[in-house]
């Protein structure tokens, strides 16, 4: 028995996608004997390009059932079935991730019709679903909608079954291993972990910490450690006895705790992270013409940095965006090497400092605005982020430019008084790395709520 499925999602970062529509056709090898088709409220916005592709928008899903409301039906209709999908690794991963969030272990054998088509139909120009079914004369309606694509996959799978007269090839392509190559001891450890954001601690048999890490999905990250073939991972696999963890909800808090605890505990497999990760920094200096230039250079403790980066490329990318956002000059900032005007000036995004058309006073005001916006010096603020549950938020406190620590608070509790916040805060060390981590996180997460005192 086969459960032929297609899933549409919100798009977005790996393992953070939500299901927007699902279609399942139960197929006995001859005909469809049951079906389930439903829109699903993913409880997160759909990426604009996905809206254009599928036609499914956020308004359509407001009254749709949430995943937990359709989960039982999905379990029932796929029970005892081989899950079949075109690129099954995607659809099956999405399903498993959703069930993991509910705390349910969803395991089914799978078949991928892309892989099966390449074996049984080797002369095809393309194995994308749309092009493949068109070339085979299989009609398809509602392309990029779950029902239309799943029904097209049913017809394709029926054709593939007919090509495999002995059914031996189909049997070869059934995948049943959830985590291939993982020892039973390691598999037991992985299955006990949550698919949540937090910090994790890997211990040896004596209880010593041998590695500390952070992840937006602890279960997945530990699974990667336990299946990787790189030297460090193989050593961890040989020595690991237990994994403990602490959920943080906020990735920022996980990053800050990871940095501090590695420096305190000095685990043997965290050698690289015991020292600073931020070896490049952004500095300002005046040119002989009086313009303030921004430069990415190797970290120099004798100079006052504005912000720092883990790599030269990250610094260059950030400087390019800063230059563009504040209408600064690419030539002055060393991005565009020319004896004439910079490219930004040619597209009217630089006001001519590169050719002396804009005076240094006006130009430097925008540079100072950038420095003020991105420096914690003498600033007091609270960064509000996700909590460990839906009814909770986290807060990171910076006071007079110094990182003080973090806390969690209930949504009903308003953070509007720094004295109250000081009583809740869990104290943490402030150093160059913690400030760099916070600045980097703010650069990458523009929509965070920041309360200034």
N, C-alpha and C positions, 0 to 999 in steps of 0.2 A: 504494500500500500504506500502511496506517495502523497505528500502534502506539498503542492506546488505553490510557491509564495512570491509575492512582490511587495516591497515596502518603499514608500516615499518618506523622506525625512526633511528636517528643517535645514540641513546643511550645517556647516560650522566646523569647529575643531574636532579632531579625531576623538571618538568615544564621548563626545558631548552632544552629539546629534540627538534629536527627539523624533519619534515617529509621528507623521502627519496623516498617513493613510496606509492601510494594510489590506491585502486580498489573499485569501487562501482557497485553493481548489483541491479537494480530496479526490484523488484519482486512483482507480484500481488497476490501471494498465489498459483498460478498455474505454471507460467512460468516467465522467465526473459524477460522484455520488453524494457530495456535500460541498458547501461553499460558505465562506465567511468574508464579507467585505464591509469595511467601516473606515470612516474618517476617525482620526484620533487627535485629541487636544494634547499637544506636546508640552504645554505649560512653559513655552519659551518662544521667542519670535522666529519667524522663518526668514532665511537669508533672501535678499531681493532677487538674486539670480535664480533661486529655486522657485520663487513665485512666478517668474517669467516662464520657466521651464514647464512647470506642472499646472499652473493656473490655480493652485491652492493658495489661499491667502489667510492671514491671521483671523479676519472676520468670520470666515467659513468654519473655523475650528472652535469658536468660543463655546458653542453649545454641544460640541462633539464629546463623546465619552473620553475620559482619561485612560491611560494604558492599564492601570490597575482594574478598571471596570471591564475591560475586554480580555484580560489576561487568562481568566478561567476558560473562556471559549477557545482561545488559541491553544491552550494546553489540551483541551478535549479533542479538537479537530485534528491535531497533529499527533495525538497519542498513538503509538505503535506504527508510525509512519516514518519514511525517509523524507527529509525536507529537501525539496528540489527548487533551485532558483538559478537565474542567469546571473553569474557572479555570486555564488552562494556564500562566499566568505564575508561579503558585505552584509547581506540580509540576515544571515545567521548571527553574525557579530552584533548587529543592532538589536536583534531579538534577545540574545543572551545578556547584553548590557542592560536592557530594560528590565529583564527578570532579576538580574543581579541587584538592581536598585530596590526591588521589592523583597530582596532576601531569599529569592527562590532559585534553585539550581536547575536551569533548563538545559537538558542535553538531548540531542537528537542526532542520528546519523544524517549525513548530507550528501547531495550530489550537485555538482556544478555543471550546468548545461553549456557553459563556455568551454570548459575542459573536455566534456563529452563530444561537443561539436567538432572541436579541433581533431579529435581522434577519429570520429566516424564520417566527418565531412571535411577532409583535409585540403580541398582545393578552393575553399571560400576566400574571397578577397578581404572580408571583414567579419569579425565575430561579435560585433556590437548587436544587440537584440534587433534594433530597427532595420539595419542593413541586412542582417542574416535572414530574418523572416521574409523580407521583401524579395531577396534573391531566390528563396525557396518557394515563393508564391503563396506564402501563408498570410491570410488577411489579418490586419491589426487595426483596431479602433482604440480611441482614447490613449494614444501613445503618451508615455510619461505619467500616466495615472495607474494606480496599483492594479485595478481590475483589468484594464486593457492589456498591460504588460504581462500580468500573470496568466491571462487567457492565451496570449500569444506564446508564452512559455509552455503551457499545456500542449498546444498543437505542435510546437517544436519538439517537445519531449516525446510525444506520441510517434513522430517521424523517426527520432533517434532510436526509440525502442524497436521500431520495425526494421531498422538497418542492422541492429544487433540481434541477429537471428538466434544465437545460442544464449544470449543474455549474460555471457561471461564478461564482456567488456563493461557493461553497466555495473556488474558486481565489483570489478576492479576499481571503479571510480567512486565507490561508496566510502566516505570518510567517517570514521568512528572515534578516532583519538581526539580528545579535547586538548590535551597538552602533551604532544608527542615528545618523547625523550626525557620526561621528568620522572625522577625516582618517586616511589610511593610516599616516602617520608616528606619530600619536598612538596608533593601534591597536597598532602594533608595540611601542611603549613599554609599554603596558598589559599586553600578552601576556607580556612578559618579567618581570613582577613577581609576587611570591608573595601568596597569600591568607592572610597571616600577620600577627600583631600586631608592630608596630614603629614606627620613625620613618623618614620619607622626606624626601629632599632634591631639590628641583627646580632644575635648573641651566639657564642660558642658553647660547648658542653659545660664549661666552668662558669658560665654566666657572664663572661667578659664581653663587652661591646666590641665587635669587630668591624661594624659599618653602621653609619647613620645616614639616612637620606630623607628626601621629601618627595611627595608626588601628589598630583591631582586625583590619582586613582591608585591607592596603595596596593590593592590586589594585583593589578596589571603590572605595576612596576616590579614587585617582588617576583612575579612570574617571569618577567624579562631577565632578572638576575639569575633565576634558576634554570633558564633554558639557553642563555647566552654561552658562546664558546670562547669568549675573550678570556685572557689569562686571569684577570682579577675575579671575574664571575665564577670561573672554575674553582678557584681557591675558596671563594665564599661558599659555594655549593658543598665543598668537602668539609668545611668547618662548621657550617650553620647547625644549630641545635634548636633554636627558637627565634621567633620574630614577635616583638611587641610593637605597639604603635600608640599614637595619640592623635585623635582627630582634631583638626583646627578649623575646618570649613573654609577659612581664608588661606589662600596660597601665600599671601604676604607673611602671615604669622608663621606658616610652615618654613618659609625661606629664612626668616629671622631666627627661629629656634634651631634650625639645622646649622646655621652658621655659628651660633653661640655654642651649641653642644659639641660640635666637632672640635672647636678650639679648647673646650674644657676637658672632654673625654679622650681626645686624640686616638680614635680607633685606627687599627693598623691598616685598614684598607681605605682610609680617607686622607692619605698623606698629602695629596695635591691640594685638598681643601683646608688644611691646617693653616696655610699661609693665605694672604689676600687673593681673591679671585679677580680683583679689579686692577689690572696692571696698566691701564690706559686712562688718561684723564683729559678733561677739557679745561684749557687755560685761556686767559685773556691777556693781551699785550697791545700797547699802543704802537702804531706805525710811525715812521718819521713825519708823515703828513698829518698825524693827530687822530687817525681813526682807530677805534678799538677792534682789533682782530681776534677772532676765536680760533684756537688751534688744538688739535688732538695730538697729544704727545705721551711718551712713556711717563708713568707716574714719577713725580719728583717731590719728595716730602718737604723740600725747602720752598716750594711755590704753593700759592693758594689756588686750589682747584675749584671749579664750579660744579662739576659732576664727574663721574667716572664710568668706565666701561670694562667689560670682560675681554674684549678683543679690539684690535685696531679697526676691523671692518665695522663692528657695531658702532664705534665712535664716529667713523666717517659717515655712516648712514644717518646717525643722529644729527651730525653737523649739517648735512645736506638738508634735512627736514627743518632744522632751526633756521637756517639761512633763508629757506623758502617762506616759512611762516612769518618771520619778522621783517621780510623784505630787505634782507641784508645782502652784502655783495659777495659773490662767489670768488672773485679775484682776491679781495682782502682776506677772506677766510681760507685761502689756499686751495679751494676746490677746483677752480678753473684757471689754468695757467695761460695767460695771454698778455700781450703788451697793449691791447686795445680794451674795449668794454667787455664785461662778462656776459655770459649767456642770459642771466637773469635780467640784465638791462635790455637786451635785445627783445625780450618778451614782456618788457615793461613791469617786471617784478622787483627790479633794483632801481633806485632813483639816481644812479649815476655817480656813486662814490668812487667807483673804479676809474673814472676819467675826471675826477675832481668837480663834477657838476653839482653834487650835494655836499654841503659843508659838514665838517666833522661833528659839530655840535648837534645838529639834527640827527645825523646817522647814529651817534653814540647814545642818544636818548633811547633808541629802540634796542640797542645792545644792552644797556643798563636795565631796560624793562625785562628783557629775557633773563638776565642774571638775577634780578630781584624775584622773578617768578619761579626760578629754579634753585634758589639758594635757601637753605633752612636757617641760615645765620640769623639769630635773634627772633626767629619766627616760632610761634606756638600754635599748634594745630592738632586736630584729631582726624585720622583717616578711618572712615566707616567702611566696613567690608562685610562679606558673608559671615554668618555664624555656623555653628555645627548642626543646627536644625533650622527649619523654615521660620520658627518663631524667635530666632536669636540673631543678633548681629555682633560683629567684633569691632573693637576700637584700638587703634595704635596711636599712642600719645608722643608727640614731639613738643618739647618745651624749651624755649629759648635756643632752638637749633639742636637740642640734645634729645636723642631717642630715650624715652623713659621706660617703655614697656607696653603691654597690651592687656586687654580684658575682653570678656564676653558679657553681653547684657541682653535682657529680654526686650522684645520690640515695644512692650508697653512702658518701658523705662526710658525716659528722654535724657540723652547726654547733652546737657547745655550748661553745665557748671564744672569748671576745671577742678574745683575742690572735691566735688563728689567723685569725679573721675579718678583723682589721685588715690582715693580710698579703695577703688575697685581694681586698680592696675596691678598686674604681676610684673615686678621690676625686672628689667633686662639690661645688659651691658650696652653702652653706646660707644661705637668705634667707627673707624673709617668704612669698614665693610657694611655695618648695619645701615649707615646713612646712604651708602651706594646702592644697597639692596632696595631701600625705600624709594630712592630717586628713580632707579631703573623700573621698579614696579609701577610708579606713577606715570612714567613715560609710555608704558605699554598698556595701561588701563586708564583711559581718559575719562571714563564715566563714573569714577569713584566719587563718593560724597566726602568732601573735606570741610570740616568746621574749624574756622580760625578764631583764636581767642585774643 
